[in-house]
Amino acid sequence: MVEALVESMSFRHIGVVAEEYAVSKDGMRMFGCSISKPAWKDADSRFGLRISHDKSFRLSCTVGVCVFVCENLAFSGDFTAVLAKALEELLARR
């Protein structure tokens, strides 16, 4: 899933500068954050992602200058997409 999102951003000329992902102890939840830099801007932005295999929450992503993603379900950013179904369909096409 992460590879599909990074590939999708690269099609839009947005490069990933750094990434950090973590999985919960039981392996049922994944959280992550990446720093991306668009080719046309000097500033960078953050992209947060979380998903659970145990259905405790849906696929969610957030974007912004300051993004917070935590295992205790804290999740915030400047813009949080609520179109989880659209994201899941995008990833299913891959």
C-alpha positions as CSV (number, residue, x, y, z in Angstrom):
1,M,0.0,0.0,0.0
2,V,2.8,2.4,0.9
3,E,4.6,1.7,-2.4
4,A,1.4,2.4,-4.3
5,L,1.0,5.8,-2.6
6,V,4.6,6.7,-3.1
7,E,4.3,5.8,-6.8
8,S,1.1,7.8,-7.1
9,M,2.9,10.9,-5.6
10,S,5.8,10.4,-8.0
11,F,3.5,10.6,-11.0
12,R,2.6,14.1,-9.7
13,H,6.3,15.0,-9.3
14,I,6.2,14.8,-5.5
15,G,9.3,13.1,-4.2
16,V,9.5,11.4,-0.8
17,V,12.4,12.7,1.2
18,A,12.0,10.6,4.4
19,E,9.6,7.9,5.7
20,E,8.9,6.3,9.0
21,Y,6.4,3.5,9.6
22,A,5.6,1.4,12.7
23,V,3.4,-1.7,13.3
24,S,1.7,-2.3,16.6
25,K,3.0,-5.2,18.8
26,D,0.2,-7.5,17.7
27,G,0.8,-6.7,14.1
28,M,-2.8,-5.6,13.5
29,R,-2.2,-1.8,13.0
30,M,0.2,0.2,10.9
31,F,1.0,3.9,11.3
32,G,3.3,6.0,9.3
33,C,4.5,9.4,8.2
34,S,6.5,10.6,5.3
35,I,8.1,13.9,4.3
36,S,7.5,14.9,0.7
37,K,8.9,17.6,-1.4
38,P,7.0,18.7,-4.6
39,A,9.3,19.6,-7.5
40,W,7.7,23.0,-7.9
41,K,7.9,24.2,-4.3
42,D,10.7,25.0,-1.9
43,A,8.8,23.9,1.2
44,D,8.1,20.3,2.2
45,S,4.9,18.7,3.5
46,R,4.0,15.7,5.6
47,F,1.8,12.8,4.8
48,G,0.4,10.6,7.6
49,L,-1.2,7.2,7.1
50,R,-2.8,4.6,9.3
51,I,-4.6,1.4,8.7
52,S,-5.7,-1.6,10.8
53,H,-6.1,-5.2,9.9
54,D,-8.4,-5.9,12.9
55,K,-11.0,-3.3,11.6
56,S,-10.5,-1.0,14.7
57,F,-10.3,1.9,12.2
58,R,-10.4,2.4,8.4
59,L,-7.6,3.4,6.1
60,S,-7.0,7.1,6.8
61,C,-4.5,9.6,5.5
62,T,-3.7,13.2,6.4
63,V,-1.6,15.9,4.8
64,G,-0.1,19.1,6.1
65,V,2.9,21.1,7.3
66,C,2.5,19.5,10.7
67,V,1.1,15.9,10.9
68,F,0.7,13.8,14.0
69,V,0.1,10.0,13.8
70,C,0.2,7.9,17.0
71,E,-0.5,4.3,18.0
72,N,-3.0,5.6,20.6
73,L,-5.3,6.6,17.7
74,A,-4.3,10.3,17.8
75,F,-4.3,11.4,14.1
76,S,-4.3,15.0,12.9
77,G,-3.0,17.2,10.1
78,D,-4.1,20.3,8.1
79,F,-6.2,18.2,5.8
80,T,-7.6,14.7,6.6
81,A,-9.2,12.7,3.8
82,V,-12.4,11.0,4.7
83,L,-12.6,9.2,1.4
84,A,-11.3,5.9,2.7
85,K,-13.4,4.0,0.2
86,A,-11.9,5.9,-2.7
87,L,-8.3,5.3,-1.3
88,E,-9.1,1.6,-0.9
89,E,-10.4,1.4,-4.5
90,L,-7.2,3.1,-5.8
91,L,-5.0,0.6,-4.0
92,A,-7.1,-2.3,-5.1
93,R,-6.5,-1.4,-8.8
94,R,-2.8,-1.8,-8.3
